[in-house]
Amino acid sequence: MLYTIIFGLIALLLFVLIGYNIIEQYKQKGEAEKRITMSKQRAIITEVDELLLTATKIPFTKSLLLIMQNRIRNALLTMVNLFPSTPAIREHLTNTDSQIKQIKENYTTPDTNSFRTPEDNKEALALLQVTKKIRAVLRSEHAKGKISTDIFVAEAQQIEMMQLKINLENSIKRINESKAAQQFGSANQMINKVLKAIDSVPTKDNYLQNKEQQLKQYAEEIRSHLAKASNEELQAIQKKESENENDLDALFAERKKW
């Protein structure tokens, strides 16, 4: 009887220990999942904040700015649900709500002509990376049903236009460098390629129209230079042929008898 009681107590103790371990593992798993989720939300907020810093270089529409701020807001709501007693998160959420309200009431979408051209190739590549990240954000928000298809398409077209303008400015710099180095053939190829890209745009703003005229003027200058160079080269060949002909005449001319 005593052994039965002892074995029963041991079995009960083992059951309690196993149950306790299971509960602890479940808690640890839950805490780990919370930390992973928090890290993801912080990464989302950091990425959006970095993208918003480029608003001075790439014109953000009102819709795009609201998409970005609401993405931050949704991340903060997730964090509040995980840790409702954290004051810093709630304060950040309150500030974000205020910014969204201010954008809705006061923000005006900048004119597309306010696009600031990149200073060099490095900045151009950096801005292109920014546009790719913005496109990724748009795809993510659209997939979640946070934005309508109409807004997604309109904003994607705006970003595509920004990418074209960045590439355009970078190409014009390279064209000018080729012209300065008298590499007119390379410059002409780049001009034709860029003009083809501009021509594919159905509706061109003043910026693209001005750049198109500038490139056409470049193309005309290069054609004139190449034509002049070809004419000078032809004249040089004709002169050389004439000199060779004179040499032959002199060689086969009737020799004087001495």
Residue, then its C-alpha position, 0 to 999 in steps of 0.5 A: m500500500l505504501y509503495t502504491i502511494i509512493f509510486g502514485l506521488i512520483a507519477l503525479l510529480l512527473f505529470v506536473l513537471i511534464g505539464y509545467n515544461i509544456i506550458e513553459q515551452y508554449k510561453q517561450k514559443g509565444e514570446a519568440e513569435k512576438r519578438i519576431t513579429m515585433s522585429k518585422q513591424r520595426a523593419i517595416i516602419t524603418e523602411v517606410d521612414e527611409l523612403l519618406l526621406t526621399a520625398t524631397k527628391i522624388p515627388f510623392t503624390k498625396s495617395l502615395l504619402l497616405i499609403m506610406q503613413n498607413r503602412i506605418r500605422n498598421a505596423l504600430l497597431t500590430m505592435v500595440n496588440l502585442f504589447p498594449s502597455t508600451p507607452a512609446i508605441r502608443e505615442h508613435l501611433t498617436n503621432t502617425d494618426s496626426q500626420i495622416k490627418q494633416i496630409k488629408e487636409n493640407y498636403t498638395t501633390p507636387d507638380t511632376n516638373s518639380f523632379r530634382t535631377p540626380e547629381d551623379n551616377k551614384e545618386a541615380l542608382a540610389l534613386l532607382q533603388v528607392t523607386k523599386k522599394i516603393r513599387a514593392v510596397l505598393r504591391s504588398e499593400h495591394a495584395k493585402g487589400k489595403i489599396s484599390t486596383d485603380i490607385f495601385v495602377a495609377e501610383a505604379q505608373q507614376i513610379e515608372m515615370m520617375q524611373l524613366k526620368i532618372n534614367l533619362e537624366n543619367s543618359i543625358k550626362r553620359i551623352n554629354e560625356s561622349k560628345a566631349a570625348q568626340q565619341f559621336g557614334s556612341a552618343n548617337q546610339m544613346i540618343n536614339k535609344v532614349l528618344k525611343a523610350i520617350d516616344s513610348v510614353p503616351t502622355k508626355d509632361n513638359y519635362l519630357q517634352n523639353k528633354e525630347q527637344q533637347l535630345k533631338q537638337y543633340a542628334e541634329e548636331i551630331r549628324s551635322h558633325l558626322a556629315k562634316a567629318s565624312n565630307e572631310e574624310l572623303q576630300a582627304i581620300q580624293k586628295k590622296e588618290s590625286e597625289n597617287e595619280n600624279d606620282l604614277d603620271a610622273l613615273f610613267a611619263e615620257r623620259k627625256k633622252w640625254 
